[in-house]
């Protein structure tokens, strides 16, 4: 009976030991897969963050270019209006000078 009891005890402890080894193996293997999965997730998160930063820089650059182009267009439009105003002033000045020239010519004719 003592031998039977010892044999049962060894078998139980063998099962327990086997289960412990199996559990440790699964935990370790699971831990490695988890660590790899974690590293992959972290790498993916970094890549996504870099892509988001690159997209933000591109958007900021595009906005800056659009603002610059808008300013240039506004400057050209105001110059265009300025050119129109200068043209109108020159036409008015020419008309006044023609009038003055005609008056002087008439006075010259009278003096001759």
MDTraj code that builds the backbone (N, CA, C; nanometers):
import mdtraj as md
import numpy as np

residues = "UNK UNK UNK UNK UNK UNK UNK UNK UNK UNK UNK UNK UNK UNK UNK UNK UNK UNK UNK UNK UNK UNK UNK UNK UNK UNK UNK UNK UNK UNK UNK UNK UNK UNK UNK UNK UNK UNK UNK UNK UNK UNK UNK UNK UNK UNK UNK UNK UNK UNK UNK UNK UNK UNK UNK UNK UNK UNK UNK UNK UNK UNK UNK UNK UNK UNK UNK UNK UNK UNK UNK UNK UNK UNK UNK UNK UNK UNK UNK UNK UNK UNK UNK UNK UNK UNK UNK UNK UNK UNK UNK UNK UNK UNK UNK UNK UNK UNK UNK UNK UNK UNK UNK UNK UNK UNK UNK UNK UNK UNK UNK UNK".split()
xyz = np.array([
    [0.0817, -0.1181, 0.0000],
    [0.0000, 0.0000, 0.0000],
    [0.0865, 0.1250, 0.0000],
    [0.1923, 0.1200, 0.0714],
    [0.2822, 0.2347, 0.0743],
    [0.3420, 0.2583, -0.0624],
    [0.3684, 0.1500, -0.1327],
    [0.4226, 0.1629, -0.2668],
    [0.3195, 0.2211, -0.3610],
    [0.1970, 0.1763, -0.3449],
    [0.0885, 0.2297, -0.4261],
    [0.0698, 0.3788, -0.4000],
    [0.0717, 0.4143, -0.2729],
    [0.0547, 0.5546, -0.2357],
    [0.1678, 0.6399, -0.2940],
    [0.2879, 0.5916, -0.2880],
    [0.4032, 0.6635, -0.3414],
    [0.3940, 0.6717, -0.4929],
    [0.3514, 0.5650, -0.5560],
    [0.3371, 0.5645, -0.7013],
    [0.2298, 0.6642, -0.7452],
    [0.1196, 0.6665, -0.6749],
    [0.0140, 0.7628, -0.7070],
    [0.0646, 0.9052, -0.6860],
    [0.1395, 0.9207, -0.5820],
    [0.1936, 1.0532, -0.5518],
    [0.2891, 1.0991, -0.6622],
    [0.3731, 1.0095, -0.7084],
    [0.4675, 1.0431, -0.8156],
    [0.3907, 1.0754, -0.9436],
    [0.2884, 0.9974, -0.9723],
    [0.2102, 1.0219, -1.0938],
    [0.1386, 1.1571, -1.0853],
    [0.0837, 1.1846, -0.9674],
    [0.0172, 1.3137, -0.9503],
    [0.1175, 1.4271, -0.9634],
    [0.2305, 1.4127, -0.8963],
    [0.3292, 1.5190, -0.9044],
    [0.3857, 1.5271, -1.0458],
    [0.3916, 1.4147, -1.1149],
    [0.4344, 1.4162, -1.2549],
    [0.3337, 1.4929, -1.3403],
    [0.2064, 1.4696, -1.3134],
    [0.1013, 1.5443, -1.3856],
    [0.1090, 1.6925, -1.3541],
    [0.1252, 1.7189, -1.2251],
    [0.1349, 1.8586, -1.1827],
    [0.2570, 1.9225, -1.2456],
    [0.3690, 1.8489, -1.2420],
    [0.4911, 1.9010, -1.3009],
    [0.4741, 1.9185, -1.4518],
    [0.4119, 1.8192, -1.5141],
    [0.3862, 1.8286, -1.6588],
    [0.2967, 1.9468, -1.6914],
    [0.1928, 1.9652, -1.6131],
    [0.1041, 2.0801, -1.6341],
    [0.1777, 2.2112, -1.6088],
    [0.2642, 2.2107, -1.5083],
    [0.3406, 2.3325, -1.4799],
    [0.4338, 2.3647, -1.5954],
    [0.5013, 2.2631, -1.6467],
    [0.5919, 2.2844, -1.7607],
    [0.5120, 2.3301, -1.8820],
    [0.4003, 2.2636, -1.9066],
    [0.3159, 2.3018, -2.0195],
    [0.2654, 2.4451, -2.0037],
    [0.2194, 2.4791, -1.8845],
    [0.1706, 2.6150, -1.8590],
    [0.2810, 2.7180, -1.8757],
    [0.4000, 2.6876, -1.8247],
    [0.5132, 2.7787, -1.8387],
    [0.5500, 2.7963, -1.9855],
    [0.5493, 2.6850, -2.0585],
    [0.5803, 2.6919, -2.2020],
    [0.4789, 2.7766, -2.2768],
    [0.3540, 2.7565, -2.2462],
    [0.2494, 2.8357, -2.3121],
    [0.2592, 2.9831, -2.2731],
    [0.2861, 3.0062, -2.1469],
    [0.2971, 3.1451, -2.1009],
    [0.4151, 3.2131, -2.1666],
    [0.5261, 3.1419, -2.1767],
    [0.6455, 3.1986, -2.2378],
    [0.6228, 3.2212, -2.3858],
    [0.5667, 3.1226, -2.4520],
    [0.5395, 3.1368, -2.5950],
    [0.4379, 3.2475, -2.6168],
    [0.3376, 3.2501, -2.5307],
    [0.2370, 3.3557, -2.5414],
    [0.2983, 3.4917, -2.5153],
    [0.3918, 3.4971, -2.4210],
    [0.4591, 3.6225, -2.3898],
    [0.5417, 3.6710, -2.5066],
    [0.6105, 3.5802, -2.5751],
    [0.6905, 3.6186, -2.6916],
    [0.6012, 3.6704, -2.8024],
    [0.4933, 3.5987, -2.8247],
    [0.4011, 3.6442, -2.9286],
    [0.3429, 3.7791, -2.8891],
    [0.3141, 3.7959, -2.7615],
    [0.2604, 3.9225, -2.7155],
    [0.3628, 4.0331, -2.7306],
    [0.4879, 4.0046, -2.6970],
    [0.5931, 4.1058, -2.7095],
    [0.6114, 4.1432, -2.8559],
    [0.6111, 4.0421, -2.9424],
    [0.6237, 4.0704, -3.0857],
    [0.5037, 4.1511, -3.1350],
    [0.3870, 4.1116, -3.0879],
    [0.2657, 4.1832, -3.1256],
    [0.2706, 4.3275, -3.0748],
    [0.3193, 4.3446, -2.9529],
    [0.3316, 4.4782, -2.8953],
    [0.4307, 4.5623, -2.9752],
    [0.5457, 4.5021, -3.0093],
    [0.6457, 4.5743, -3.0887],
    [0.5894, 4.6129, -3.2247],
    [0.5166, 4.5194, -3.2871],
    [0.4562, 4.5477, -3.4168],
    [0.3538, 4.6599, -3.4049],
    [0.2743, 4.6562, -3.2978],
    [0.1746, 4.7614, -3.2763],
    [0.2414, 4.8967, -3.2520],
    [0.3505, 4.8945, -3.1737],
    [0.4221, 5.0202, -3.1481],
    [0.4838, 5.0742, -3.2767],
    [0.5406, 4.9850, -3.3582],
    [0.6005, 5.0289, -3.4840],
    [0.4936, 5.0866, -3.5764],
    [0.3803, 5.0187, -3.5819],
    [0.2701, 5.0669, -3.6658],
    [0.2205, 5.2029, -3.6161],
    [0.2122, 5.2183, -3.4840],
    [0.1686, 5.3459, -3.4274],
    [0.2683, 5.4569, -3.4613],
    [0.3978, 5.4246, -3.4532],
    [0.5001, 5.5251, -3.4896],
    [0.4896, 5.5622, -3.6358],
    [0.4699, 5.4615, -3.7209],
    [0.4576, 5.4880, -3.8646],
    [0.3346, 5.5734, -3.8934],
    [0.2256, 5.5433, -3.8257],
    [0.1042, 5.6225, -3.8454],
    [0.1237, 5.7650, -3.7945],
    [0.1951, 5.7801, -3.6836],
    [0.2221, 5.9139, -3.6308],
    [0.3115, 5.9917, -3.7276],
    [0.4122, 5.9254, -3.7831],
    [0.4995, 5.9908, -3.8804],
    [0.4213, 6.0297, -4.0054],
    [0.3335, 5.9398, -4.0491],
    [0.2511, 5.9699, -4.1670],
    [0.1578, 6.0869, -4.1382],
    [0.1013, 6.0902, -4.0181],
    [0.0128, 6.2013, -3.9814],
    [0.0914, 6.3323, -3.9752],
    [0.2127, 6.3267, -3.9191],
    [0.2961, 6.4476, -3.9142],
    [0.3338, 6.4938, -4.0542],
    [0.3674, 6.4003, -4.1411],
    [0.4017, 6.4356, -4.2788],
    [0.2814, 6.4972, -4.3498],
    [0.1648, 6.4400, -4.3272],
    [0.0426, 6.4938, -4.3883],
    [0.0136, 6.6339, -4.3349],
    [0.0358, 6.6555, -4.2056],
    [0.0127, 6.7877, -4.1460],
    [0.1101, 6.8898, -4.2045],
    [0.2383, 6.8489, -4.2197],
    [0.3371, 6.9400, -4.2794],
    [0.2992, 6.9737, -4.4231],
    [0.2536, 6.8736, -4.4980],
    [0.2127, 6.8970, -4.6366],
    [0.0918, 6.9906, -4.6413],
    [-0.0029, 6.9699, -4.5509],
    [-0.1210, 7.0569, -4.5468],
    [-0.0819, 7.1997, -4.5092],
    [0.0068, 7.2133, -4.4093],
    [0.0526, 7.3467, -4.3706],
    [0.1245, 7.4158, -4.4851],
    [0.2054, 7.3402, -4.5572],
    [0.2778, 7.3953, -4.6719],
    [0.1804, 7.4389, -4.7817],
    [0.0806, 7.3561, -4.8072],
    [-0.0187, 7.3894, -4.9093],
    [-0.0979, 7.5140, -4.8697],
    [-0.1311, 7.5255, -4.7428],
    [-0.2039, 7.6435, -4.6948],
    [-0.1174, 7.7680, -4.7084],
    [0.0110, 7.7547, -4.6745],
    [0.1023, 7.8690, -4.6868],
    [0.1154, 7.9119, -4.8335],
    [0.1257, 7.8135, -4.9245],
    [0.1336, 7.8471, -5.0677],
    [0.0059, 7.9139, -5.1153],
    [-0.1085, 7.8624, -5.0700],
    [-0.2365, 7.9214, -5.1098],
    [-0.2472, 8.0656, -5.0591],
    [-0.2041, 8.0874, -4.9340],
    [-0.2065, 8.2234, -4.8788],
    [-0.1159, 8.3167, -4.9579],
    [0.0029, 8.2672, -4.9948],
    [0.0959, 8.3481, -5.0731],
    [0.0371, 8.3810, -5.2100],
    [-0.0219, 8.2824, -5.2749],
    [-0.0833, 8.3063, -5.4056],
    [-0.1998, 8.4042, -5.3949],
    [-0.2793, 8.3923, -5.2892],
    [-0.3909, 8.4851, -5.2696],
    [-0.3387, 8.6268, -5.2524],
    [-0.2314, 8.6410, -5.1750],
    [-0.1727, 8.7733, -5.1545],
    [-0.1209, 8.8296, -5.2863],
    [-0.0543, 8.7445, -5.3654],
    [-0.0044, 8.7901, -5.4948],
    [-0.1187, 8.8317, -5.5873],
    [-0.2259, 8.7547, -5.5870],
    [-0.3416, 8.7892, -5.6699],
    [-0.4022, 8.9210, -5.6231],
    [-0.4153, 8.9367, -5.4906],
    [-0.4694, 9.0621, -5.4367],
    [-0.3811, 9.1807, -5.4758],
    [-0.2479, 9.1609, -5.4674],
    [-0.1556, 9.2678, -5.5079],
    [-0.1726, 9.3021, -5.6552],
    [-0.1838, 9.1987, -5.7390],
    [-0.2010, 9.2227, -5.8821],
    [-0.3336, 9.2924, -5.9109],
    [-0.4367, 9.2508, -5.8376],
    [-0.5673, 9.3145, -5.8585],
    [-0.5629, 9.4613, -5.8163],
    [-0.4983, 9.4887, -5.7036],
    [-0.4911, 9.6281, -5.6606],
    [-0.4043, 9.7086, -5.7562],
    [-0.2988, 9.6457, -5.8079],
    [-0.2173, 9.7156, -5.9090],
    [-0.2972, 9.7379, -6.0353],
    [-0.3775, 9.6389, -6.0696],
    [-0.4616, 9.6541, -6.1883],
    [-0.5569, 9.7704, -6.1708],
    [-0.6143, 9.7817, -6.0528],
    [-0.7020, 9.8950, -6.0259],
    [-0.6201, 10.0231, -6.0240],
    [-0.4985, 10.0137, -5.9728],
    [-0.4093, 10.1294, -5.9719],
    [-0.3735, 10.1702, -6.1128],
    [-0.3487, 10.0728, -6.2000],
    [-0.3171, 10.1021, -6.3403],
    [-0.4368, 10.1685, -6.4067],
    [-0.5551, 10.1171, -6.3777],
    [-0.6763, 10.1796, -6.4332],
    [-0.6896, 10.3232, -6.3843],
    [-0.6630, 10.3455, -6.2565],
    [-0.6718, 10.4805, -6.2008],
    [-0.5661, 10.5717, -6.2641],
    [-0.4445, 10.5182, -6.2829],
    [-0.3386, 10.5978, -6.3471],
    [-0.3784, 10.6320, -6.4891],
    [-0.4350, 10.5337, -6.5593],
    [-0.4807, 10.5594, -6.6971],
    [-0.5874, 10.6687, -6.7003],
    [-0.6808, 10.6629, -6.6082],
    [-0.7870, 10.7642, -6.6025],
    [-0.7264, 10.9011, -6.5707],
    [-0.6303, 10.9060, -6.4779],
    [-0.5644, 11.0335, -6.4452],
    [-0.4898, 11.0888, -6.5657],
    [-0.4197, 11.0016, -6.6388],
    [-0.3452, 11.0477, -6.7571],
    [-0.4399, 11.1012, -6.8647],
    [-0.5518, 11.0339, -6.8819],
    [-0.6492, 11.0831, -6.9809],
    [-0.7034, 11.2196, -6.9401],
    [-0.7343, 11.2349, -6.8116],
    [-0.7831, 11.3633, -6.7619],
    [-0.6763, 11.4711, -6.7787],
    [-0.5521, 11.4366, -6.7444],
    [-0.4420, 11.5317, -6.7576],
    [-0.4220, 11.5707, -6.9035],
    [-0.4281, 11.4714, -6.9930],
    [-0.4152, 11.5006, -7.1372],
    [-0.5248, 11.5949, -7.1840],
    [-0.6455, 11.5727, -7.1378],
    [-0.7568, 11.6594, -7.1776],
    [-0.7325, 11.8022, -7.1284],
    [-0.6855, 11.8161, -7.0033],
    [-0.6565, 11.9493, -6.9493],
    [-0.5432, 12.0163, -7.0266],
    [-0.4396, 11.9390, -7.0590],
    [-0.3267, 11.9954, -7.1345],
    [-0.3696, 12.0345, -7.2761],
    [-0.4547, 11.9566, -7.3400],
    [-0.5058, 11.9931, -7.4733],
    [-0.5842, 12.1240, -7.4652],
    [-0.6655, 12.1315, -7.3598],
    [-0.7452, 12.2543, -7.3414],
    [-0.6522, 12.3742, -7.3233],
    [-0.5507, 12.3593, -7.2374],
    [-0.4555, 12.4691, -7.2143],
    [-0.3795, 12.5005, -7.3423],
    [-0.3427, 12.3978, -7.4182],
    [-0.2705, 12.4183, -7.5440],
    [-0.3569, 12.4946, -7.6437],
    [-0.4828, 12.4595, -7.6528],
    [-0.5727, 12.5291, -7.7450],
    [-0.5896, 12.6756, -7.7039],
    [-0.5999, 12.7009, -7.5738],
    [-0.6133, 12.8393, -7.5265],
    [-0.4871, 12.9200, -7.5582],
    [-0.3713, 12.8604, -7.5343],
    [-0.2451, 12.9289, -7.5646],
    [-0.2306, 12.9513, -7.7151],
    [-0.2697, 12.8537, -7.7946],
    [-0.2628, 12.8682, -7.9400],
    [-0.3554, 12.9807, -7.9866],
    [-0.4723, 12.9890, -7.9274],
    [-0.5658, 13.0955, -7.9652],
    [-0.5076, 13.2320, -7.9277],
    [-0.4475, 13.2432, -7.8085],
    [-0.3855, 13.3698, -7.7670],
    [-0.2689, 13.4032, -7.8607],
    [-0.1921, 13.3032, -7.8996],
    [-0.0800, 13.3262, -7.9901],
    [-0.1292, 13.3767, -8.1253],
    [-0.2359, 13.3180, -8.1741],
    [-0.2930, 13.3613, -8.3009],
    [-0.3408, 13.5053, -8.2931],
    [-0.3998, 13.5407, -8.1809],
    [-0.4467, 13.6788, -8.1644],
    [-0.3303, 13.7755, -8.1571],
    [-0.2209, 13.7279, -8.0929],
    [-0.1063, 13.8173, -8.0799],
    [-0.0379, 13.8324, -8.2145],
    [-0.0443, 13.7471, -8.3029],
    [0.0203, 13.7601, -8.4333],
    [-0.0651, 13.8444, -8.5198],
])
top = md.Topology()
chain = top.add_chain()
for i, resn in enumerate(residues, 1):
    res = top.add_residue(resn, chain, resSeq=i)
    for name in ("N", "CA", "C"):
        top.add_atom(name, md.element.get_by_symbol(name[0]), res)
traj = md.Trajectory(xyz[None], top)
